[in-house]
Amino acid sequence: MKTAHMKTLSIAAALGLALSTAAGAQTAGTRADAAQDPAATAAGDSQQPVGDTWITTKVKTELMATGGVPGTDIKVETVNGVVMLSGSVSKAQADKAASIARNIDGVKKVDTSGLTVSKAR
């Protein structure tokens, strides 16, 4: 049990590092764009849409960090802002995973058709 918890924490930390690296790269690009567009600096908002890789990383990180959701058992793929979840989970876990994904910035739709609902987990 302790080993599984440590593995989960390690994976979450790695995903968090990947997310922060991606966010830093995106911020650097935004700063360069702002230097060329003074209006963007004044508004303080990036007009650049959130990328699919960022969305996937953020969803996976949130799934790993949320109790009652088997983040390691759920595969996450994102194409054009549409998040596809797959794996074998209970009905409650599927509902919770879909809710988590829907609340991530940039997600247009969540497809749970790849989730296989098992009776008890």
The first five atom37 places (N, CA, C, CB, O) and aatype in JSON, in Angstrom:
{
  "aatype": [12, 11, 16, 0, 8, 12, 11, 16, 10, 15, 9, 0, 0, 0, 10, 7, 10, 0, 10, 15, 16, 0, 0, 7, 0, 5, 16, 0, 7, 16, 1, 0, 3, 0, 0, 5, 3, 14, 0, 0, 16, 0, 0, 7, 3, 15, 5, 5, 14, 19, 7, 3, 16, 17, 9, 16, 16, 11, 19, 11, 16, 6, 10, 12, 0, 16, 7, 7, 19, 14, 7, 16, 3, 9, 11, 19, 6, 16, 19, 2, 7, 19, 19, 12, 10, 15, 7, 15, 19, 15, 11, 0, 5, 0, 3, 11, 0, 0, 15, 9, 0, 1, 2, 9, 3, 7, 19, 11, 11, 19, 3, 16, 15, 7, 10, 16, 19, 15, 11, 0, 1],
  "atom_mask": [
    [1, 1, 1, 1, 1],
    [1, 1, 1, 1, 1],
    [1, 1, 1, 1, 1],
    [1, 1, 1, 1, 1],
    [1, 1, 1, 1, 1],
    [1, 1, 1, 1, 1],
    [1, 1, 1, 1, 1],
    [1, 1, 1, 1, 1],
    [1, 1, 1, 1, 1],
    [1, 1, 1, 1, 1],
    [1, 1, 1, 1, 1],
    [1, 1, 1, 1, 1],
    [1, 1, 1, 1, 1],
    [1, 1, 1, 1, 1],
    [1, 1, 1, 1, 1],
    [1, 1, 1, 0, 1],
    [1, 1, 1, 1, 1],
    [1, 1, 1, 1, 1],
    [1, 1, 1, 1, 1],
    [1, 1, 1, 1, 1],
    [1, 1, 1, 1, 1],
    [1, 1, 1, 1, 1],
    [1, 1, 1, 1, 1],
    [1, 1, 1, 0, 1],
    [1, 1, 1, 1, 1],
    [1, 1, 1, 1, 1],
    [1, 1, 1, 1, 1],
    [1, 1, 1, 1, 1],
    [1, 1, 1, 0, 1],
    [1, 1, 1, 1, 1],
    [1, 1, 1, 1, 1],
    [1, 1, 1, 1, 1],
    [1, 1, 1, 1, 1],
    [1, 1, 1, 1, 1],
    [1, 1, 1, 1, 1],
    [1, 1, 1, 1, 1],
    [1, 1, 1, 1, 1],
    [1, 1, 1, 1, 1],
    [1, 1, 1, 1, 1],
    [1, 1, 1, 1, 1],
    [1, 1, 1, 1, 1],
    [1, 1, 1, 1, 1],
    [1, 1, 1, 1, 1],
    [1, 1, 1, 0, 1],
    [1, 1, 1, 1, 1],
    [1, 1, 1, 1, 1],
    [1, 1, 1, 1, 1],
    [1, 1, 1, 1, 1],
    [1, 1, 1, 1, 1],
    [1, 1, 1, 1, 1],
    [1, 1, 1, 0, 1],
    [1, 1, 1, 1, 1],
    [1, 1, 1, 1, 1],
    [1, 1, 1, 1, 1],
    [1, 1, 1, 1, 1],
    [1, 1, 1, 1, 1],
    [1, 1, 1, 1, 1],
    [1, 1, 1, 1, 1],
    [1, 1, 1, 1, 1],
    [1, 1, 1, 1, 1],
    [1, 1, 1, 1, 1],
    [1, 1, 1, 1, 1],
    [1, 1, 1, 1, 1],
    [1, 1, 1, 1, 1],
    [1, 1, 1, 1, 1],
    [1, 1, 1, 1, 1],
    [1, 1, 1, 0, 1],
    [1, 1, 1, 0, 1],
    [1, 1, 1, 1, 1],
    [1, 1, 1, 1, 1],
    [1, 1, 1, 0, 1],
    [1, 1, 1, 1, 1],
    [1, 1, 1, 1, 1],
    [1, 1, 1, 1, 1],
    [1, 1, 1, 1, 1],
    [1, 1, 1, 1, 1],
    [1, 1, 1, 1, 1],
    [1, 1, 1, 1, 1],
    [1, 1, 1, 1, 1],
    [1, 1, 1, 1, 1],
    [1, 1, 1, 0, 1],
    [1, 1, 1, 1, 1],
    [1, 1, 1, 1, 1],
    [1, 1, 1, 1, 1],
    [1, 1, 1, 1, 1],
    [1, 1, 1, 1, 1],
    [1, 1, 1, 0, 1],
    [1, 1, 1, 1, 1],
    [1, 1, 1, 1, 1],
    [1, 1, 1, 1, 1],
    [1, 1, 1, 1, 1],
    [1, 1, 1, 1, 1],
    [1, 1, 1, 1, 1],
    [1, 1, 1, 1, 1],
    [1, 1, 1, 1, 1],
    [1, 1, 1, 1, 1],
    [1, 1, 1, 1, 1],
    [1, 1, 1, 1, 1],
    [1, 1, 1, 1, 1],
    [1, 1, 1, 1, 1],
    [1, 1, 1, 1, 1],
    [1, 1, 1, 1, 1],
    [1, 1, 1, 1, 1],
    [1, 1, 1, 1, 1],
    [1, 1, 1, 1, 1],
    [1, 1, 1, 0, 1],
    [1, 1, 1, 1, 1],
    [1, 1, 1, 1, 1],
    [1, 1, 1, 1, 1],
    [1, 1, 1, 1, 1],
    [1, 1, 1, 1, 1],
    [1, 1, 1, 1, 1],
    [1, 1, 1, 1, 1],
    [1, 1, 1, 0, 1],
    [1, 1, 1, 1, 1],
    [1, 1, 1, 1, 1],
    [1, 1, 1, 1, 1],
    [1, 1, 1, 1, 1],
    [1, 1, 1, 1, 1],
    [1, 1, 1, 1, 1],
    [1, 1, 1, 1, 1]
  ],
  "atom_positions": [
    [[0.83, -1.19, 0.0], [0.0, 0.0, 0.0], [0.87, 1.25, 0.0], [-0.95, 0.0, 1.21], [0.63, 2.19, -0.75]],
    [[1.9, 1.24, 0.86], [2.79, 2.4, 0.94], [3.55, 2.58, -0.37], [3.77, 2.25, 2.13], [3.76, 3.7, -0.81]],
    [[3.97, 1.46, -0.99], [4.69, 1.52, -2.25], [3.78, 2.09, -3.34], [5.2, 0.12, -2.65], [4.23, 2.91, -4.14]],
    [[2.53, 1.67, -3.38], [1.59, 2.17, -4.38], [1.37, 3.67, -4.19], [0.25, 1.42, -4.3], [1.29, 4.42, -5.17]],
    [[1.28, 4.1, -2.94], [1.09, 5.53, -2.66], [2.3, 6.33, -3.12], [0.84, 5.76, -1.16], [2.15, 7.41, -3.69]],
    [[3.5, 5.81, -2.86], [4.72, 6.49, -3.28], [4.81, 6.56, -4.8], [5.97, 5.78, -2.7], [5.22, 7.57, -5.36]],
    [[4.41, 5.48, -5.47], [4.42, 5.45, -6.93], [3.46, 6.51, -7.47], [4.03, 4.04, -7.46], [3.79, 7.23, -8.41]],
    [[2.28, 6.6, -6.88], [1.29, 7.59, -7.3], [1.83, 9.0, -7.11], [-0.01, 7.41, -6.52], [1.67, 9.86, -7.98]],
    [[2.45, 9.24, -5.96], [3.03, 10.56, -5.71], [4.14, 10.88, -6.7], [3.56, 10.65, -4.27], [4.26, 12.02, -7.15]],
    [[4.96, 9.89, -7.03], [6.05, 10.1, -7.98], [5.51, 10.45, -9.36], [6.92, 8.85, -8.07], [6.02, 11.35, -10.03]],
    [[4.48, 9.73, -9.78], [3.87, 10.0, -11.09], [3.24, 11.39, -11.09], [2.81, 8.92, -11.43], [3.39, 12.13, -12.06]],
    [[2.54, 11.74, -10.02], [1.92, 13.06, -9.93], [2.98, 14.16, -9.97], [1.08, 13.18, -8.64], [2.79, 15.19, -10.61]],
    [[4.1, 13.93, -9.29], [5.18, 14.92, -9.29], [5.77, 15.07, -10.69], [6.28, 14.52, -8.29], [6.05, 16.19, -11.12]],
    [[5.96, 13.96, -11.39], [6.5, 14.02, -12.75], [5.55, 14.74, -13.69], [6.78, 12.6, -13.27], [5.97, 15.55, -14.51]],
    [[4.26, 14.45, -13.55], [3.27, 15.14, -14.39], [3.22, 16.63, -14.05], [1.88, 14.51, -14.21], [3.08, 17.47, -14.94]],
    [[3.32, 16.94, -12.78], [3.34, 18.35, -12.37], [4.53, 19.08, -12.94], [0.0, 0.0, 0.0], [4.41, 20.23, -13.36]],
    [[5.69, 18.42, -12.95], [6.89, 19.03, -13.52], [6.71, 19.25, -15.01], [8.13, 18.14, -13.27], [7.07, 20.31, -15.54]],
    [[6.14, 18.27, -15.69], [5.88, 18.42, -17.12], [4.92, 19.57, -17.38], [5.32, 17.12, -17.7], [5.1, 20.35, -18.32]],
    [[3.9, 19.67, -16.54], [2.91, 20.74, -16.68], [3.56, 22.1, -16.46], [1.76, 20.54, -15.69], [3.3, 23.04, -17.22]],
    [[4.39, 22.22, -15.44], [5.02, 23.51, -15.17], [6.01, 23.89, -16.27], [5.73, 23.49, -13.82], [6.16, 25.06, -16.6]],
    [[6.69, 22.9, -16.85], [7.61, 23.16, -17.95], [6.83, 23.63, -19.17], [8.43, 21.9, -18.28], [7.24, 24.58, -19.84]],
    [[5.72, 22.97, -19.46], [4.89, 23.37, -20.61], [4.31, 24.76, -20.39], [3.76, 22.36, -20.84], [4.25, 25.57, -21.32]],
    [[3.88, 25.04, -19.17], [3.31, 26.35, -18.86], [4.37, 27.43, -18.98], [2.7, 26.36, -17.44], [4.09, 28.54, -19.46]],
    [[5.59, 27.12, -18.56], [6.68, 28.09, -18.67], [7.0, 28.39, -20.12], [0.0, 0.0, 0.0], [7.25, 29.54, -20.48]],
    [[6.99, 27.36, -20.96], [7.25, 27.56, -22.38], [6.14, 28.39, -23.01], [7.4, 26.21, -23.11], [6.39, 29.26, -23.84]],
    [[4.91, 28.11, -22.6], [3.78, 28.85, -23.14], [3.84, 30.31, -22.68], [2.46, 28.2, -22.7], [3.54, 31.21, -23.46]],
    [[4.21, 30.55, -21.42], [4.34, 31.9, -20.9], [5.42, 32.67, -21.64], [4.64, 31.87, -19.4], [5.25, 33.85, -21.95]],
    [[6.54, 31.99, -21.92], [7.63, 32.65, -22.65], [7.14, 33.07, -24.03], [8.87, 31.71, -22.77], [7.45, 34.17, -24.49]],
    [[6.38, 32.19, -24.69], [5.83, 32.55, -26.0], [4.85, 33.7, -25.89], [0.0, 0.0, 0.0], [4.82, 34.56, -26.77]],
    [[4.07, 33.75, -24.86], [3.12, 34.83, -24.64], [3.85, 36.15, -24.42], [2.22, 34.51, -23.44], [3.43, 37.19, -24.94]],
    [[4.96, 36.11, -23.65], [5.73, 37.33, -23.43], [6.29, 37.87, -24.73], [6.86, 37.07, -22.44], [6.31, 39.08, -24.95]],
    [[6.76, 36.96, -25.61], [7.3, 37.4, -26.9], [6.2, 38.02, -27.75], [7.95, 36.22, -27.65], [6.41, 39.04, -28.41]],
    [[5.02, 37.4, -27.72], [3.89, 37.94, -28.47], [3.49, 39.31, -27.92], [2.69, 36.98, -28.43], [3.16, 40.22, -28.68]],
    [[3.51, 39.46, -26.61], [3.12, 40.71, -25.97], [4.09, 41.83, -26.32], [3.05, 40.53, -24.45], [3.7, 42.99, -26.45]],
    [[5.35, 41.46, -26.47], [6.34, 42.47, -26.84], [6.03, 43.04, -28.22], [7.76, 41.88, -26.81], [6.31, 44.2, -28.49]],
    [[5.46, 42.22, -29.09], [5.11, 42.67, -30.43], [3.74, 43.34, -30.46], [5.13, 41.5, -31.4], [3.47, 44.14, -31.36]],
    [[2.89, 43.04, -29.5], [1.53, 43.57, -29.48], [1.26, 44.28, -28.15], [0.49, 42.43, -29.69], [0.91, 43.64, -27.17]],
    [[1.44, 45.61, -28.11], [1.24, 46.34, -26.87], [-0.16, 46.19, -26.28], [1.53, 47.79, -27.1], [-0.32, 46.28, -25.06]],
    [[-1.16, 45.96, -27.1], [-2.53, 45.8, -26.6], [-2.64, 44.55, -25.75], [-3.53, 45.75, -27.77], [-3.38, 44.52, -24.76]],
    [[-1.9, 43.5, -26.12], [-1.93, 42.26, -25.35], [-1.34, 42.48, -23.96], [-1.18, 41.15, -26.09], [-1.82, 41.91, -22.98]],
    [[-0.3, 43.29, -23.88], [0.31, 43.58, -22.59], [-0.64, 44.36, -21.72], [1.62, 44.36, -22.77], [-0.75, 44.1, -20.53]],
    [[-1.34, 45.32, -22.31], [-2.27, 46.15, -21.54], [-3.41, 45.3, -20.98], [-2.83, 47.28, -22.41], [-3.83, 45.5, -19.84]],
    [[-3.89, 44.37, -21.77], [-5.0, 43.53, -21.32], [-4.52, 42.48, -20.32], [-5.68, 42.85, -22.51], [-5.27, 42.09, -19.43]],
    [[-3.27, 42.03, -20.47], [-2.73, 41.03, -19.57], [-3.23, 39.63, -19.86], [0.0, 0.0, 0.0], [-2.96, 38.71, -19.08]],
    [[-3.95, 39.43, -20.95], [-4.49, 38.13, -21.3], [-3.87, 37.63, -22.59], [-6.01, 38.18, -21.42], [-3.68, 38.39, -23.54]],
    [[-3.57, 36.35, -22.62], [-3.06, 35.73, -23.83], [-4.24, 35.36, -24.72], [-2.19, 34.48, -23.5], [-5.27, 34.88, -24.23]],
    [[-4.1, 35.57, -25.99], [-5.13, 35.18, -26.93], [-4.84, 33.79, -27.49], [-5.23, 36.2, -28.06], [-5.62, 33.25, -28.28]],
    [[-3.71, 33.21, -27.07], [-3.31, 31.9, -27.54], [-4.14, 30.82, -26.85], [-1.81, 31.67, -27.29], [-4.21, 30.79, -25.62]],
    [[-4.78, 29.93, -27.63], [-5.59, 28.88, -27.0], [-4.7, 27.88, -26.27], [-6.44, 28.16, -28.06], [-3.53, 27.7, -26.6]],
    [[-5.29, 27.23, -25.26], [-4.58, 26.22, -24.5], [-4.37, 25.02, -25.41], [-5.37, 25.82, -23.21], [-5.29, 24.6, -26.11]],
    [[-3.16, 24.46, -25.4], [-2.83, 23.33, -26.27], [-3.33, 22.0, -25.74], [0.0, 0.0, 0.0], [-3.58, 21.84, -24.55]],
    [[-3.48, 21.04, -26.66], [-3.95, 19.7, -26.29], [-3.02, 19.0, -25.31], [-4.1, 18.85, -27.54], [-3.47, 18.31, -24.4]],
    [[-1.72, 19.18, -25.48], [-0.76, 18.55, -24.57], [-0.93, 19.09, -23.17], [0.69, 18.77, -25.06], [-0.9, 18.33, -22.2]],
    [[-1.11, 20.39, -23.05], [-1.32, 21.0, -21.74], [-2.59, 20.47, -21.1], [-1.39, 22.54, -21.86], [-2.61, 20.14, -19.91]],
    [[-3.66, 20.38, -21.88], [-4.94, 19.88, -21.37], [-4.78, 18.44, -20.88], [-6.04, 19.95, -22.47], [-5.22, 18.11, -19.77]],
    [[-4.15, 17.58, -21.68], [-3.95, 16.19, -21.29], [-3.17, 16.09, -19.99], [-3.23, 15.42, -22.4], [-3.55, 15.34, -19.09]],
    [[-2.09, 16.85, -19.89], [-1.26, 16.82, -18.69], [-2.03, 17.31, -17.47], [-0.01, 17.68, -18.88], [-1.94, 16.71, -16.4]],
    [[-2.79, 18.37, -17.64], [-3.56, 18.93, -16.53], [-4.65, 17.96, -16.08], [-4.18, 20.27, -16.95], [-4.84, 17.77, -14.88]],
    [[-5.37, 17.35, -17.02], [-6.42, 16.39, -16.66], [-5.79, 15.21, -15.92], [-7.18, 15.89, -17.93], [-6.3, 14.8, -14.87]],
    [[-4.71, 14.66, -16.45], [-4.06, 13.5, -15.82], [-3.56, 13.85, -14.43], [-2.9, 13.0, -16.69], [-3.71, 13.05, -13.5]],
    [[-2.98, 15.03, -14.26], [-2.51, 15.47, -12.95], [-3.66, 15.58, -11.96], [-1.78, 16.82, -13.07], [-3.54, 15.14, -10.81]],
    [[-4.75, 16.16, -12.38], [-5.92, 16.31, -11.5], [-6.51, 14.94, -11.14], [-7.0, 17.18, -12.18], [-6.92, 14.73, -10.0]],
    [[-6.54, 14.01, -12.1], [-7.05, 12.67, -11.82], [-6.16, 11.97, -10.79], [-7.13, 11.83, -13.12], [-6.66, 11.29, -9.89]],
    [[-4.85, 12.15, -10.92], [-3.9, 11.53, -9.99], [-4.02, 12.13, -8.59], [-2.47, 11.69, -10.51], [-3.84, 11.43, -7.59]],
    [[-4.33, 13.4, -8.53], [-4.37, 14.1, -7.24], [-5.71, 13.96, -6.52], [-4.07, 15.56, -7.44], [-5.82, 14.32, -5.34]],
    [[-6.72, 13.45, -7.19], [-8.05, 13.36, -6.61], [-8.28, 11.98, -6.0], [-9.11, 13.65, -7.67], [-8.11, 10.95, -6.65]],
    [[-8.68, 11.98, -4.74], [-8.99, 10.73, -4.06], [-10.23, 10.08, -4.65], [0.0, 0.0, 0.0], [-11.16, 10.77, -5.06]],
    [[-10.22, 8.78, -4.68], [-11.38, 8.05, -5.19], [-11.41, 7.91, -6.7], [0.0, 0.0, 0.0], [-12.37, 7.35, -7.25]],
    [[-10.37, 8.4, -7.37], [-10.28, 8.27, -8.82], [-8.96, 7.56, -9.13], [-10.37, 9.67, -9.54], [-7.9, 8.04, -8.75]],
    [[-9.02, 6.41, -9.82], [-7.79, 5.68, -10.13], [-7.06, 6.31, -11.32], [-8.1, 4.19, -10.42], [-7.16, 5.82, -12.45]],
    [[-6.34, 7.38, -11.06], [-5.67, 8.13, -12.12], [-4.74, 7.3, -12.98], [0.0, 0.0, 0.0], [-4.58, 7.58, -14.17]],
    [[-4.13, 6.27, -12.39], [-3.22, 5.43, -13.18], [-3.98, 4.46, -14.09], [-2.3, 4.64, -12.26], [-3.4, 3.91, -15.02]],
    [[-5.27, 4.25, -13.83], [-6.07, 3.33, -14.64], [-6.85, 4.02, -15.76], [-7.03, 2.59, -13.74], [-7.49, 3.36, -16.57]],
    [[-6.8, 5.35, -15.8], [-7.56, 6.09, -16.8], [-6.59, 6.72, -17.79], [-8.44, 7.18, -16.14], [-5.7, 7.48, -17.42]],
    [[-6.77, 6.38, -19.06], [-5.97, 6.94, -20.14], [-6.64, 8.23, -20.61], [-5.79, 5.92, -21.33], [-7.87, 8.28, -20.74]],
    [[-5.84, 9.26, -20.86], [-6.36, 10.56, -21.29], [-5.72, 10.94, -22.61], [-6.11, 11.65, -20.21], [-4.5, 10.95, -22.74]],
    [[-6.55, 11.27, -23.58], [-6.07, 11.77, -24.87], [-6.89, 13.02, -25.2], [-6.2, 10.69, -26.01], [-8.08, 13.09, -24.9]],
    [[-6.23, 14.0, -25.82], [-6.92, 15.23, -26.19], [-6.63, 15.57, -27.65], [-6.5, 16.4, -25.27], [-5.48, 15.58, -28.08]],
    [[-7.69, 15.84, -28.4], [-7.56, 16.26, -29.79], [-8.48, 17.45, -30.01], [-7.89, 15.09, -30.79], [-9.7, 17.34, -29.86]],
    [[-7.9, 18.58, -30.34], [-8.65, 19.81, -30.6], [-9.57, 20.18, -29.43], [-9.47, 19.67, -31.87], [-10.71, 20.62, -29.64]],
    [[-9.07, 19.99, -28.22], [-9.84, 20.36, -27.03], [-10.86, 19.34, -26.57], [0.0, 0.0, 0.0], [-11.53, 19.55, -25.56]],
    [[-10.98, 18.22, -27.3], [-11.9, 17.16, -26.92], [-11.1, 16.11, -26.15], [-12.61, 16.53, -28.19], [-10.18, 15.49, -26.7]],
    [[-11.45, 15.9, -24.89], [-10.76, 14.96, -24.03], [-11.45, 13.61, -24.1], [-10.71, 15.47, -22.56], [-12.66, 13.5, -23.9]],
    [[-10.66, 12.56, -24.4], [-11.19, 11.21, -24.46], [-10.61, 10.42, -23.3], [-10.85, 10.53, -25.83], [-9.4, 10.3, -23.16]],
    [[-11.5, 9.89, -22.47], [-11.1, 9.1, -21.31], [-11.35, 7.63, -21.62], [-11.86, 9.54, -20.03], [-12.39, 7.28, -22.19]],
    [[-10.4, 6.76, -21.23], [-10.61, 5.33, -21.42], [-10.0, 4.57, -20.25], [-10.0, 4.85, -22.77], [-9.07, 5.05, -19.6]],
    [[-10.53, 3.38, -20.0], [-10.06, 2.56, -18.9], [-11.24, 1.86, -18.24], [0.0, 0.0, 0.0], [-12.39, 2.05, -18.64]],
    [[-10.95, 1.06, -17.23], [-11.98, 0.32, -16.52], [-12.14, 0.91, -15.12], [-11.63, -1.18, -16.45], [-11.22, 0.86, -14.3]],
    [[-13.33, 1.46, -14.85], [-13.61, 2.14, -13.59], [-15.05, 1.87, -13.16], [-13.36, 3.66, -13.71], [-15.84, 1.32, -13.93]],
    [[-15.38, 2.26, -11.94], [-16.77, 2.16, -11.49], [-17.57, 3.34, -12.06], [-16.85, 2.13, -9.92], [-16.98, 4.29, -12.58]],
    [[-18.87, 3.28, -11.95], [-19.73, 4.36, -12.44], [-19.4, 5.68, -11.73], [-21.22, 4.0, -12.25], [-19.32, 6.72, -12.37]],
    [[-19.23, 5.63, -10.41], [-18.91, 6.84, -9.64], [-17.56, 7.41, -10.05], [-18.91, 6.53, -8.13], [-17.41, 8.63, -10.15]],
    [[-16.57, 6.54, -10.3], [-15.25, 7.0, -10.72], [-15.31, 7.61, -12.12], [-14.24, 5.85, -10.7], [-14.65, 8.61, -12.38]],
    [[-16.11, 7.02, -13.0], [-16.26, 7.55, -14.36], [-16.9, 8.94, -14.31], [-17.12, 6.6, -15.22], [-16.46, 9.86, -15.0]],
    [[-17.93, 9.09, -13.49], [-18.6, 10.39, -13.36], [-17.65, 11.45, -12.8], [-19.83, 10.26, -12.46], [-17.63, 12.58, -13.28]],
    [[-16.88, 11.06, -11.79], [-15.95, 12.0, -11.16], [-14.84, 12.39, -12.14], [-15.34, 11.39, -9.88], [-14.47, 13.56, -12.22]],
    [[-14.3, 11.41, -12.88], [-13.25, 11.69, -13.86], [-13.75, 12.63, -14.95], [-12.74, 10.38, -14.5], [-13.04, 13.56, -15.35]],
    [[-14.97, 12.4, -15.43], [-15.55, 13.27, -16.46], [-15.74, 14.68, -15.92], [-16.9, 12.71, -16.95], [-15.47, 15.66, -16.63]],
    [[-16.19, 14.81, -14.7], [-16.38, 16.12, -14.07], [-15.06, 16.87, -13.94], [-17.04, 15.96, -12.7], [-14.98, 18.07, -14.21]],
    [[-14.02, 16.14, -13.52], [-12.69, 16.76, -13.4], [-12.23, 17.28, -14.75], [-11.66, 15.74, -12.83], [-11.77, 18.41, -14.86]],
    [[-12.36, 16.44, -15.78], [-11.92, 16.84, -17.13], [-12.69, 18.05, -17.64], [-12.08, 15.66, -18.1], [-12.11, 18.96, -18.24]],
    [[-14.0, 18.07, -17.42], [-14.83, 19.19, -17.89], [-14.43, 20.53, -17.27], [-16.29, 18.91, -17.58], [-14.64, 21.58, -17.87]],
    [[-13.86, 20.48, -16.08], [-13.52, 21.72, -15.37], [-12.12, 22.23, -15.66], [-13.67, 21.51, -13.91], [-11.66, 23.16, -15.0]],
    [[-11.43, 21.64, -16.63], [-10.1, 22.09, -17.01], [-10.23, 23.12, -18.12], [-9.21, 20.89, -17.46], [-10.99, 22.94, -19.07]],
    [[-9.46, 24.2, -17.98], [-9.44, 25.26, -19.0], [-9.15, 24.7, -20.38], [-8.4, 26.32, -18.64], [-8.24, 23.88, -20.54]],
    [[-9.89, 25.12, -21.38], [-9.63, 24.74, -22.76], [-10.36, 23.49, -23.22], [0.0, 0.0, 0.0], [-10.36, 23.18, -24.41]],
    [[-10.99, 22.77, -22.3], [-11.7, 21.54, -22.67], [-13.04, 21.93, -23.3], [-11.93, 20.61, -21.41], [-13.85, 22.64, -22.7]],
    [[-13.25, 21.46, -24.52], [-14.49, 21.76, -25.24], [-15.54, 20.69, -25.0], [-14.22, 21.89, -26.74], [-16.74, 20.98, -24.94]],
    [[-15.08, 19.45, -24.86], [-16.01, 18.32, -24.71], [-15.25, 17.18, -24.05], [-16.61, 17.88, -26.09], [-14.03, 17.06, -24.2]],
    [[-15.96, 16.33, -23.31], [-15.36, 15.14, -22.71], [-16.08, 13.91, -23.25], [-15.44, 15.2, -21.14], [-17.29, 13.79, -23.12]],
    [[-15.31, 13.0, -23.85], [-15.85, 11.76, -24.41], [-15.5, 10.61, -23.46], [-15.29, 11.48, -25.85], [-14.33, 10.26, -23.3]],
    [[-16.51, 10.04, -22.83], [-16.29, 8.94, -21.89], [-16.64, 7.57, -22.47], [-17.09, 9.18, -20.62], [-16.72, 6.58, -21.75]],
    [[-16.86, 7.53, -23.78], [-17.26, 6.26, -24.4], [-16.18, 5.19, -24.27], [-17.59, 6.48, -25.88], [-16.48, 4.0, -24.42]],
    [[-14.94, 5.56, -24.0], [-13.86, 4.61, -23.83], [-13.75, 4.06, -22.42], [0.0, 0.0, 0.0], [-12.95, 3.15, -22.16]],
    [[-14.55, 4.6, -21.51], [-14.53, 4.11, -20.13], [-15.44, 2.9, -20.0], [-14.96, 5.21, -19.13], [-16.62, 2.96, -20.33]],
    [[-14.87, 1.8, -19.53], [-15.64, 0.6, -19.28], [-16.04, 0.61, -17.82], [-14.83, -0.69, -19.63], [-15.18, 0.67, -16.93]],
    [[-17.33, 0.57, -17.57], [-17.83, 0.63, -16.2], [-17.9, -0.78, -15.62], [-19.22, 1.32, -16.14], [-18.59, -1.65, -16.15]],
    [[-17.16, -0.99, -14.53], [-17.18, -2.28, -13.85], [-18.1, -2.17, -12.64], [-15.75, -2.71, -13.41], [-18.4, -1.06, -12.19]],
    [[-18.55, -3.29, -12.13], [-19.52, -3.28, -11.03], [-18.93, -2.71, -9.75], [-20.02, -4.68, -10.78], [-19.53, -1.82, -9.16]],
    [[-17.78, -3.19, -9.32], [-17.19, -2.69, -8.06], [-15.68, -2.59, -8.22], [-17.55, -3.61, -6.87], [-15.03, -3.48, -8.74]],
    [[-15.15, -1.47, -7.74], [-13.7, -1.25, -7.8], [-13.26, -0.74, -6.49], [-13.3, -0.29, -8.93], [-12.07, -0.48, -6.3]]
  ]
}
